[in-house]
């Protein structure tokens, strides 16, 4: 699992992003109930709540190769999915672990599979995830699959959410104090959380879909470079 995973659940679906990149996500037109546009099977009894097209223009000097956007600067396209599940967080973690141990047909584990202290911290927030790869039409497609306990995330990060909303509306020179305050509280700066393919971003943006339910979440983001 890559080092970006811990910040992996705060940003992919957020409108703002860092690193000099620009993010434009468009909702997929659905004539009926939302369906899963990603050929990675969801856990049983889960239901798709939101499906969006993903389009991200990456321009950064960061040479990290640990993200969904692994192929360097350029335009990435794919899909984002938010699904709800009545299963417990422990059950979804077990499901995800099984998927990673034996990926669905056509998928493989991502090359960076090292666990870290940050991964353990993410799990304590109620977030767990794995990254996969597949090949479609000759292109390598990266996929992150995240499971989340929305109630636990809200309980652990609730006081930080207002700071993050304020951060996105501020000019660059005013963001440093908020970055410091959030990092002191959580161990991660907001700028880290707002990376375009981050699982904490997926989780935070998805929280609104679960404000009136007692479900857990399955979040997916896939992308390939055009």
C-alpha positions as CSV (number, residue, x, y, z in Angstrom):
1,X,0.0,0.0,0.0
2,X,1.4,3.4,-0.9
3,X,2.5,6.1,1.4
4,X,-0.2,8.4,0.1
5,X,-2.9,6.1,1.4
6,X,-3.3,7.8,4.8
7,X,-4.1,11.1,3.1
8,X,-5.9,8.9,0.7
9,X,-9.2,9.4,1.9
10,X,-9.7,13.3,2.0
11,X,-9.4,14.7,-1.5
12,X,-10.2,12.9,-4.8
13,X,-13.8,14.1,-4.8
14,X,-13.1,17.5,-3.2
15,X,-13.3,20.5,-5.6
16,X,-10.0,22.0,-4.5
17,X,-6.6,20.3,-4.9
18,X,-3.0,21.0,-4.3
19,X,0.3,20.6,-6.2
20,X,-0.6,23.0,-9.0
21,X,-3.1,20.6,-10.5
22,X,-6.7,21.3,-11.6
23,X,-9.6,19.0,-10.9
24,X,-12.9,18.8,-12.9
25,X,-15.3,16.0,-12.0
26,X,-18.5,15.6,-14.0
27,X,-21.5,13.6,-12.8
28,X,-22.4,10.8,-15.1
29,X,-26.0,11.1,-16.5
30,X,-28.2,8.3,-15.1
31,X,-31.6,7.5,-16.4
32,X,-32.4,5.4,-13.3
33,X,-30.7,4.3,-10.1
34,X,-26.9,4.9,-10.2
35,X,-24.9,2.0,-11.4
36,X,-21.2,1.1,-11.0
37,X,-19.2,2.2,-14.1
38,X,-16.1,0.4,-12.8
39,X,-15.7,-3.3,-13.5
40,X,-14.5,-4.0,-10.0
41,X,-17.3,-5.8,-8.1
42,X,-18.7,-4.2,-5.0
43,X,-19.4,-6.1,-1.8
44,X,-22.7,-7.9,-1.6
45,X,-25.7,-5.9,-0.4
46,X,-24.0,-2.6,-1.3
47,X,-25.7,0.0,-3.5
48,X,-24.3,2.7,-5.7
49,X,-25.3,6.2,-4.4
50,X,-23.2,8.4,-6.7
51,X,-21.2,7.8,-9.9
52,X,-19.1,10.5,-11.4
53,X,-16.8,10.9,-14.4
54,X,-13.3,11.9,-13.3
55,X,-11.0,14.2,-15.2
56,X,-7.8,15.6,-13.7
57,X,-5.1,17.7,-15.4
58,X,-1.9,17.1,-13.4
59,X,0.9,19.7,-13.5
60,X,3.3,19.2,-10.5
61,X,7.0,19.0,-9.8
62,X,6.3,16.2,-7.3
63,X,8.0,13.1,-8.7
64,X,6.2,10.7,-6.3
65,X,5.0,7.6,-8.1
66,X,2.7,6.5,-5.3
67,X,-0.6,7.8,-6.5
68,X,-3.4,6.9,-8.9
69,X,-1.8,9.4,-11.3
70,X,1.4,7.3,-11.7
71,X,2.3,8.2,-15.3
72,X,3.6,11.8,-14.7
73,X,2.0,15.1,-15.7
74,X,-0.9,15.1,-18.1
75,X,-4.6,14.5,-18.4
76,X,-6.1,11.6,-16.4
77,X,-9.7,10.3,-16.9
78,X,-11.7,7.7,-15.1
79,X,-14.6,7.3,-12.7
80,X,-15.5,7.8,-9.0
81,X,-18.1,5.8,-7.2
82,X,-19.7,6.2,-3.7
83,X,-21.6,3.1,-2.5
84,X,-23.4,2.4,0.8
85,X,-23.4,-0.9,2.6
86,X,-25.3,-2.2,5.7
87,X,-22.3,-4.3,6.6
88,X,-20.1,-3.4,9.6
89,X,-16.7,-1.7,9.0
90,X,-15.0,-4.9,10.2
91,X,-16.9,-6.9,7.6
92,X,-16.0,-4.5,4.8
93,X,-12.3,-4.5,5.9
94,X,-12.4,-8.3,5.7
95,X,-14.0,-8.1,2.2
96,X,-11.4,-5.6,1.0
97,X,-8.5,-7.7,2.4
98,X,-9.9,-10.7,0.6
99,X,-10.1,-8.8,-2.7
100,X,-6.5,-7.6,-2.3
101,X,-5.2,-11.1,-1.5
102,X,-7.0,-12.5,-4.6
103,X,-7.9,-9.6,-6.9
104,X,-10.8,-9.9,-9.3
105,X,-10.2,-11.2,-12.8
106,X,-8.1,-8.7,-14.8
107,X,-6.8,-6.8,-11.7
108,X,-3.5,-7.1,-9.8
109,X,-2.1,-5.6,-6.7
110,X,-0.4,-2.3,-7.1
111,X,3.4,-2.6,-7.1
112,X,3.7,-0.5,-3.9
113,X,2.2,-2.8,-1.3
114,X,4.1,-1.8,1.9
115,X,2.1,-1.1,5.0
116,X,3.1,1.8,7.2
117,X,2.4,3.5,10.5
118,X,0.3,6.0,8.6
119,X,-1.9,3.2,7.3
120,X,-2.7,2.1,10.9
121,X,-3.6,5.6,11.8
122,X,-6.0,5.9,8.9
123,X,-7.7,2.7,10.0
124,X,-8.1,4.2,13.5
125,X,-10.0,7.0,11.8
126,X,-12.4,4.5,10.2
127,X,-10.8,4.4,6.8
128,X,-9.1,1.5,5.0
129,X,-8.0,1.1,1.4
130,X,-6.0,-0.8,-1.2
131,X,-4.7,0.1,-4.6
132,X,-5.0,-2.1,-7.6
133,X,-4.0,-2.0,-11.3
134,X,-5.5,-3.3,-14.5
135,X,-4.9,-2.9,-18.2
136,X,-7.7,-1.6,-20.5
137,X,-7.3,-1.0,-24.3
138,X,-3.5,-1.2,-23.8
139,X,-3.5,1.4,-21.0
140,X,-2.6,0.9,-17.4
141,X,-5.5,1.9,-15.2
142,X,-4.9,2.5,-11.5
143,X,-7.7,2.0,-9.0
144,X,-8.1,2.7,-5.3
145,X,-10.8,1.0,-3.3
146,X,-11.6,2.5,0.1
147,X,-14.0,1.3,2.9
148,X,-15.1,3.8,5.5
149,X,-17.1,4.1,8.7
150,X,-18.7,7.6,8.2
151,X,-19.7,7.9,11.9
152,X,-16.2,7.1,13.1
153,X,-14.6,9.5,10.6
154,X,-16.9,12.3,11.7
155,X,-16.2,11.6,15.3
156,X,-12.4,11.6,14.8
157,X,-12.1,14.5,12.3
158,X,-15.3,16.5,13.0
159,X,-13.5,19.5,14.6
160,X,-11.1,19.6,11.6
161,X,-13.8,19.7,8.9
162,X,-14.6,23.4,9.4
163,X,-10.9,24.3,9.1
164,X,-10.7,22.3,5.8
165,X,-13.7,24.2,4.4
166,X,-12.1,27.5,5.4
167,X,-8.8,26.5,3.9
168,X,-10.3,25.9,0.4
169,X,-11.6,29.4,0.3
170,X,-8.4,31.2,1.4
171,X,-5.6,32.6,-0.7
172,X,-2.3,30.7,-0.6
173,X,-0.5,32.9,1.9
174,X,-3.3,32.5,4.5
175,X,-3.2,28.7,4.4
176,X,0.0,28.0,6.4
177,X,-1.5,28.6,9.9
178,X,-4.4,26.2,9.1
179,X,-2.0,23.7,7.6
180,X,0.0,23.8,10.9
181,X,-3.1,23.6,13.1
182,X,-4.6,20.6,11.3
183,X,-1.2,18.8,11.2
184,X,-0.8,19.3,14.9
185,X,-4.2,17.8,15.5
186,X,-4.2,14.9,12.9
187,X,-0.6,14.4,11.8
188,X,-1.4,15.5,8.2
189,X,-1.5,18.9,6.7
190,X,-4.6,20.0,4.7
191,X,-2.5,20.4,1.6
192,X,-1.5,16.7,2.0
193,X,-5.2,15.8,2.4
194,X,-6.2,17.7,-0.7
195,X,-4.1,15.8,-3.1
196,X,-6.2,14.9,-6.2
197,X,-6.3,11.1,-5.7
198,X,-6.2,11.0,-1.9
199,X,-8.5,8.4,0.0
200,X,-9.1,11.0,3.1
201,X,-10.6,13.3,0.3
202,X,-12.8,10.6,-1.0
203,X,-14.0,9.9,2.5
204,X,-14.7,13.5,3.5
205,X,-16.5,14.4,0.3
206,X,-18.6,11.3,0.7
207,X,-19.7,12.0,4.3
208,X,-22.7,14.1,3.2
209,X,-24.2,11.0,1.4
210,X,-24.3,9.2,4.8
211,X,-25.5,12.0,7.1
212,X,-29.0,10.5,7.4
213,X,-28.1,6.8,7.2
214,X,-26.4,4.3,9.4
215,X,-24.5,2.7,6.5
216,X,-20.8,2.2,5.9
217,X,-19.2,3.3,2.6
218,X,-17.3,1.8,-0.3
219,X,-15.4,4.4,-2.4
220,X,-13.6,3.8,-5.6
221,X,-11.6,5.9,-8.0
222,X,-9.9,4.7,-11.1
223,X,-7.9,6.7,-13.7
224,X,-5.6,6.4,-16.6
225,X,-3.5,8.9,-18.5
226,X,-4.9,9.9,-21.9
